[in-house]
Amino acid sequence: MLTIYHNPRCGKSRDCLAFLDEKNIPYQTVLYLKENPNKLQLQELLQKLDIPAIDLIRKNEAVWKEKFSNQQFTEAQLIQILVEYPILIQRPIVVGIEKAVVARPVENCTSLLP
């Protein structure tokens, strides 16, 4: 079963759920703004995504621009920022057993389908 890091207010995230529903692919959702991922969960997620933390950050969010832009951070510091400000996490993220993708566009998640 797939896991979707989902924000119901995000059109791309809703599109991803609709895409999976249309294909009858079972999934569970994680409302990551309510169930904030911890440091270990983010590290595991980044490993499955095979990207550095900076690539998971939504750099157009006001909190990033106001508090963090034009600064240098270590990987550990960026993960801590994502723990403290989950609004900065790209969405939707679709997680399979061994791999995960940012489903923007939604077709990115086809690589995880059986």
mmCIF file of the C-alpha atoms, coordinates in Angstrom:
data_MODEL
# 
_entry.id   MODEL 
# 
loop_
_atom_site.group_PDB 
_atom_site.id 
_atom_site.type_symbol 
_atom_site.label_atom_id 
_atom_site.label_alt_id 
_atom_site.label_comp_id 
_atom_site.label_asym_id 
_atom_site.label_entity_id 
_atom_site.label_seq_id 
_atom_site.pdbx_PDB_ins_code 
_atom_site.Cartn_x 
_atom_site.Cartn_y 
_atom_site.Cartn_z 
_atom_site.occupancy 
_atom_site.B_iso_or_equiv 
_atom_site.pdbx_formal_charge 
_atom_site.auth_seq_id 
_atom_site.auth_comp_id 
_atom_site.auth_asym_id 
_atom_site.auth_atom_id 
_atom_site.pdbx_PDB_model_num 
ATOM 1   C CA . MET A 1 1   ? 0.000  0.000  0.000   1.00 0.00 ? 1   MET A CA 1 
ATOM 2   C CA . LEU A 1 2   ? 1.171  3.497  -0.820  1.00 0.00 ? 2   LEU A CA 1 
ATOM 3   C CA . THR A 1 3   ? 1.351  6.335  1.678   1.00 0.00 ? 3   THR A CA 1 
ATOM 4   C CA . ILE A 1 4   ? 0.556  9.889  0.596   1.00 0.00 ? 4   ILE A CA 1 
ATOM 5   C CA . TYR A 1 5   ? 1.825  12.914 2.505   1.00 0.00 ? 5   TYR A CA 1 
ATOM 6   C CA . HIS A 1 6   ? -1.233 15.034 1.839   1.00 0.00 ? 6   HIS A CA 1 
ATOM 7   C CA . ASN A 1 7   ? -2.416 18.586 2.358   1.00 0.00 ? 7   ASN A CA 1 
ATOM 8   C CA . PRO A 1 8   ? -6.174 18.791 1.636   1.00 0.00 ? 8   PRO A CA 1 
ATOM 9   C CA . ARG A 1 9   ? -5.853 22.496 0.766   1.00 0.00 ? 9   ARG A CA 1 
ATOM 10  C CA . CYS A 1 10  ? -3.396 21.736 -2.053  1.00 0.00 ? 10  CYS A CA 1 
ATOM 11  C CA . GLY A 1 11  ? -4.853 21.150 -5.515  1.00 0.00 ? 11  GLY A CA 1 
ATOM 12  C CA . LYS A 1 12  ? -1.877 19.024 -6.610  1.00 0.00 ? 12  LYS A CA 1 
ATOM 13  C CA . SER A 1 13  ? -2.292 16.870 -3.533  1.00 0.00 ? 13  SER A CA 1 
ATOM 14  C CA . ARG A 1 14  ? -6.020 16.403 -4.189  1.00 0.00 ? 14  ARG A CA 1 
ATOM 15  C CA . ASP A 1 15  ? -5.233 15.605 -7.830  1.00 0.00 ? 15  ASP A CA 1 
ATOM 16  C CA . CYS A 1 16  ? -2.862 12.869 -6.694  1.00 0.00 ? 16  CYS A CA 1 
ATOM 17  C CA . LEU A 1 17  ? -5.544 11.219 -4.560  1.00 0.00 ? 17  LEU A CA 1 
ATOM 18  C CA . ALA A 1 18  ? -8.021 11.426 -7.444  1.00 0.00 ? 18  ALA A CA 1 
ATOM 19  C CA . PHE A 1 19  ? -5.447 9.864  -9.795  1.00 0.00 ? 19  PHE A CA 1 
ATOM 20  C CA . LEU A 1 20  ? -4.875 6.935  -7.423  1.00 0.00 ? 20  LEU A CA 1 
ATOM 21  C CA . ASP A 1 21  ? -8.617 6.540  -6.811  1.00 0.00 ? 21  ASP A CA 1 
ATOM 22  C CA . GLU A 1 22  ? -9.215 6.433  -10.570 1.00 0.00 ? 22  GLU A CA 1 
ATOM 23  C CA . LYS A 1 23  ? -6.640 3.641  -10.881 1.00 0.00 ? 23  LYS A CA 1 
ATOM 24  C CA . ASN A 1 24  ? -8.084 1.795  -7.832  1.00 0.00 ? 24  ASN A CA 1 
ATOM 25  C CA . ILE A 1 25  ? -4.692 1.929  -6.088  1.00 0.00 ? 25  ILE A CA 1 
ATOM 26  C CA . PRO A 1 26  ? -4.992 1.553  -2.300  1.00 0.00 ? 26  PRO A CA 1 
ATOM 27  C CA . TYR A 1 27  ? -3.275 4.183  -0.194  1.00 0.00 ? 27  TYR A CA 1 
ATOM 28  C CA . GLN A 1 28  ? -3.249 5.726  3.218   1.00 0.00 ? 28  GLN A CA 1 
ATOM 29  C CA . THR A 1 29  ? -2.901 9.444  3.816   1.00 0.00 ? 29  THR A CA 1 
ATOM 30  C CA . VAL A 1 30  ? -0.703 11.275 6.269   1.00 0.00 ? 30  VAL A CA 1 
ATOM 31  C CA . LEU A 1 31  ? -2.003 14.757 6.983   1.00 0.00 ? 31  LEU A CA 1 
ATOM 32  C CA . TYR A 1 32  ? 1.518  15.965 7.588   1.00 0.00 ? 32  TYR A CA 1 
ATOM 33  C CA . LEU A 1 33  ? 0.488  19.431 8.760   1.00 0.00 ? 33  LEU A CA 1 
ATOM 34  C CA . LYS A 1 34  ? -1.421 17.783 11.635  1.00 0.00 ? 34  LYS A CA 1 
ATOM 35  C CA . GLU A 1 35  ? 0.761  14.693 12.081  1.00 0.00 ? 35  GLU A CA 1 
ATOM 36  C CA . ASN A 1 36  ? 4.116  16.424 11.730  1.00 0.00 ? 36  ASN A CA 1 
ATOM 37  C CA . PRO A 1 37  ? 6.862  14.034 10.661  1.00 0.00 ? 37  PRO A CA 1 
ATOM 38  C CA . ASN A 1 38  ? 9.719  13.756 13.116  1.00 0.00 ? 38  ASN A CA 1 
ATOM 39  C CA . LYS A 1 39  ? 13.430 13.869 12.326  1.00 0.00 ? 39  LYS A CA 1 
ATOM 40  C CA . LEU A 1 40  ? 13.760 10.118 11.781  1.00 0.00 ? 40  LEU A CA 1 
ATOM 41  C CA . GLN A 1 41  ? 10.688 9.973  9.539   1.00 0.00 ? 41  GLN A CA 1 
ATOM 42  C CA . LEU A 1 42  ? 12.039 12.834 7.424   1.00 0.00 ? 42  LEU A CA 1 
ATOM 43  C CA . GLN A 1 43  ? 15.458 11.188 7.146   1.00 0.00 ? 43  GLN A CA 1 
ATOM 44  C CA . GLU A 1 44  ? 13.804 7.957  5.958   1.00 0.00 ? 44  GLU A CA 1 
ATOM 45  C CA . LEU A 1 45  ? 11.610 9.891  3.557   1.00 0.00 ? 45  LEU A CA 1 
ATOM 46  C CA . LEU A 1 46  ? 14.592 11.745 2.085   1.00 0.00 ? 46  LEU A CA 1 
ATOM 47  C CA . GLN A 1 47  ? 16.422 8.455  1.668   1.00 0.00 ? 47  GLN A CA 1 
ATOM 48  C CA . LYS A 1 48  ? 13.478 6.971  -0.258  1.00 0.00 ? 48  LYS A CA 1 
ATOM 49  C CA . LEU A 1 49  ? 13.182 10.146 -2.325  1.00 0.00 ? 49  LEU A CA 1 
ATOM 50  C CA . ASP A 1 50  ? 16.949 10.062 -2.926  1.00 0.00 ? 50  ASP A CA 1 
ATOM 51  C CA . ILE A 1 51  ? 17.209 13.835 -2.638  1.00 0.00 ? 51  ILE A CA 1 
ATOM 52  C CA . PRO A 1 52  ? 18.857 16.261 -0.222  1.00 0.00 ? 52  PRO A CA 1 
ATOM 53  C CA . ALA A 1 53  ? 16.626 18.112 2.242   1.00 0.00 ? 53  ALA A CA 1 
ATOM 54  C CA . ILE A 1 54  ? 16.996 21.401 0.354   1.00 0.00 ? 54  ILE A CA 1 
ATOM 55  C CA . ASP A 1 55  ? 15.155 19.836 -2.602  1.00 0.00 ? 55  ASP A CA 1 
ATOM 56  C CA . LEU A 1 56  ? 12.174 18.990 -0.383  1.00 0.00 ? 56  LEU A CA 1 
ATOM 57  C CA . ILE A 1 57  ? 11.710 22.593 0.718   1.00 0.00 ? 57  ILE A CA 1 
ATOM 58  C CA . ARG A 1 58  ? 9.033  24.840 -0.749  1.00 0.00 ? 58  ARG A CA 1 
ATOM 59  C CA . LYS A 1 59  ? 11.168 27.941 -1.174  1.00 0.00 ? 59  LYS A CA 1 
ATOM 60  C CA . ASN A 1 60  ? 8.265  30.204 -2.154  1.00 0.00 ? 60  ASN A CA 1 
ATOM 61  C CA . GLU A 1 61  ? 6.553  29.833 1.215   1.00 0.00 ? 61  GLU A CA 1 
ATOM 62  C CA . ALA A 1 62  ? 6.532  33.044 3.250   1.00 0.00 ? 62  ALA A CA 1 
ATOM 63  C CA . VAL A 1 63  ? 8.154  31.403 6.277   1.00 0.00 ? 63  VAL A CA 1 
ATOM 64  C CA . TRP A 1 64  ? 11.139 30.283 4.148   1.00 0.00 ? 64  TRP A CA 1 
ATOM 65  C CA . LYS A 1 65  ? 11.546 33.728 2.610   1.00 0.00 ? 65  LYS A CA 1 
ATOM 66  C CA . GLU A 1 66  ? 11.197 35.520 5.949   1.00 0.00 ? 66  GLU A CA 1 
ATOM 67  C CA . LYS A 1 67  ? 13.363 33.278 8.122   1.00 0.00 ? 67  LYS A CA 1 
ATOM 68  C CA . PHE A 1 68  ? 15.724 31.197 6.022   1.00 0.00 ? 68  PHE A CA 1 
ATOM 69  C CA . SER A 1 69  ? 16.375 32.406 2.485   1.00 0.00 ? 69  SER A CA 1 
ATOM 70  C CA . ASN A 1 70  ? 19.889 33.513 1.550   1.00 0.00 ? 70  ASN A CA 1 
ATOM 71  C CA . GLN A 1 71  ? 21.405 31.454 4.386   1.00 0.00 ? 71  GLN A CA 1 
ATOM 72  C CA . GLN A 1 72  ? 23.471 28.294 4.342   1.00 0.00 ? 72  GLN A CA 1 
ATOM 73  C CA . PHE A 1 73  ? 22.368 25.248 6.350   1.00 0.00 ? 73  PHE A CA 1 
ATOM 74  C CA . THR A 1 74  ? 23.687 21.771 6.931   1.00 0.00 ? 74  THR A CA 1 
ATOM 75  C CA . GLU A 1 75  ? 21.539 18.779 6.003   1.00 0.00 ? 75  GLU A CA 1 
ATOM 76  C CA . ALA A 1 76  ? 20.745 18.225 9.691   1.00 0.00 ? 76  ALA A CA 1 
ATOM 77  C CA . GLN A 1 77  ? 19.701 21.856 10.113  1.00 0.00 ? 77  GLN A CA 1 
ATOM 78  C CA . LEU A 1 78  ? 17.425 21.676 7.061   1.00 0.00 ? 78  LEU A CA 1 
ATOM 79  C CA . ILE A 1 79  ? 15.765 18.535 8.403   1.00 0.00 ? 79  ILE A CA 1 
ATOM 80  C CA . GLN A 1 80  ? 15.187 20.303 11.719  1.00 0.00 ? 80  GLN A CA 1 
ATOM 81  C CA . ILE A 1 81  ? 13.644 23.252 9.873   1.00 0.00 ? 81  ILE A CA 1 
ATOM 82  C CA . LEU A 1 82  ? 11.262 20.826 8.122   1.00 0.00 ? 82  LEU A CA 1 
ATOM 83  C CA . VAL A 1 83  ? 10.353 19.267 11.484  1.00 0.00 ? 83  VAL A CA 1 
ATOM 84  C CA . GLU A 1 84  ? 9.556  22.690 12.922  1.00 0.00 ? 84  GLU A CA 1 
ATOM 85  C CA . TYR A 1 85  ? 7.867  24.077 9.781   1.00 0.00 ? 85  TYR A CA 1 
ATOM 86  C CA . PRO A 1 86  ? 6.157  21.195 7.956   1.00 0.00 ? 86  PRO A CA 1 
ATOM 87  C CA . ILE A 1 87  ? 4.402  23.709 5.674   1.00 0.00 ? 87  ILE A CA 1 
ATOM 88  C CA . LEU A 1 88  ? 7.756  23.854 3.880   1.00 0.00 ? 88  LEU A CA 1 
ATOM 89  C CA . ILE A 1 89  ? 7.565  20.187 2.790   1.00 0.00 ? 89  ILE A CA 1 
ATOM 90  C CA . GLN A 1 90  ? 6.872  19.657 -0.909  1.00 0.00 ? 90  GLN A CA 1 
ATOM 91  C CA . ARG A 1 91  ? 3.595  17.927 -1.634  1.00 0.00 ? 91  ARG A CA 1 
ATOM 92  C CA . PRO A 1 92  ? 2.205  15.525 -2.389  1.00 0.00 ? 92  PRO A CA 1 
ATOM 93  C CA . ILE A 1 93  ? 4.773  12.865 -1.578  1.00 0.00 ? 93  ILE A CA 1 
ATOM 94  C CA . VAL A 1 94  ? 3.889  9.312  -2.525  1.00 0.00 ? 94  VAL A CA 1 
ATOM 95  C CA . VAL A 1 95  ? 5.789  6.631  -0.620  1.00 0.00 ? 95  VAL A CA 1 
ATOM 96  C CA . GLY A 1 96  ? 6.164  3.026  -1.662  1.00 0.00 ? 96  GLY A CA 1 
ATOM 97  C CA . ILE A 1 97  ? 8.089  0.199  -0.018  1.00 0.00 ? 97  ILE A CA 1 
ATOM 98  C CA . GLU A 1 98  ? 11.556 1.170  -1.222  1.00 0.00 ? 98  GLU A CA 1 
ATOM 99  C CA . LYS A 1 99  ? 11.077 4.443  -3.074  1.00 0.00 ? 99  LYS A CA 1 
ATOM 100 C CA . ALA A 1 100 ? 9.167  7.706  -2.823  1.00 0.00 ? 100 ALA A CA 1 
ATOM 101 C CA . VAL A 1 101 ? 8.412  10.516 -5.264  1.00 0.00 ? 101 VAL A CA 1 
ATOM 102 C CA . VAL A 1 102 ? 7.155  14.064 -5.133  1.00 0.00 ? 102 VAL A CA 1 
ATOM 103 C CA . ALA A 1 103 ? 4.046  13.691 -7.290  1.00 0.00 ? 103 ALA A CA 1 
ATOM 104 C CA . ARG A 1 104 ? 4.385  16.982 -9.159  1.00 0.00 ? 104 ARG A CA 1 
ATOM 105 C CA . PRO A 1 105 ? 3.220  16.212 -11.760 1.00 0.00 ? 105 PRO A CA 1 
ATOM 106 C CA . VAL A 1 106 ? 0.923  13.484 -10.503 1.00 0.00 ? 106 VAL A CA 1 
ATOM 107 C CA . GLU A 1 107 ? 2.243  11.102 -13.167 1.00 0.00 ? 107 GLU A CA 1 
ATOM 108 C CA . ASN A 1 108 ? 5.490  10.878 -11.179 1.00 0.00 ? 108 ASN A CA 1 
ATOM 109 C CA . CYS A 1 109 ? 3.782  8.366  -8.901  1.00 0.00 ? 109 CYS A CA 1 
ATOM 110 C CA . THR A 1 110 ? 3.307  5.851  -11.733 1.00 0.00 ? 110 THR A CA 1 
ATOM 111 C CA . SER A 1 111 ? 6.829  4.558  -11.072 1.00 0.00 ? 111 SER A CA 1 
ATOM 112 C CA . LEU A 1 112 ? 5.539  3.276  -7.712  1.00 0.00 ? 112 LEU A CA 1 
ATOM 113 C CA . LEU A 1 113 ? 2.462  1.498  -9.085  1.00 0.00 ? 113 LEU A CA 1 
ATOM 114 C CA . PRO A 1 114 ? 2.360  -2.278 -9.397  1.00 0.00 ? 114 PRO A CA 1 
# 
